[in-house]
């Protein structure tokens, strides 16, 4: 089974893709050496499931869920 891919958008607007079992394990692994690094450095996390795209704003914890629209 493939692991989901999460895109991290840093506060300087650069992005980096990571594979992780879950969003929670991504955050845990990111913060393993510095507990505040994730909160200080990351602006958003982006990920998809089969039907939706999600964006979580780290500062507020707000998650935006949008349907994936496939144009024909």
Number of C-alpha atoms within 10 A of each C-alpha: 3 7 10 14 18 21 16 23 20 16 12 9 10 10 15 10 13 11 14 16 12 13 16 10 12 18 16 13 14 14 14 11 9 9 13 11 13 19 13 12 14 19 20 22 22 19 17 17 11 7 11 13 15 17 20 17 16 17 11 9 10 11 14 12 14 12 12 13 9 6 4 3
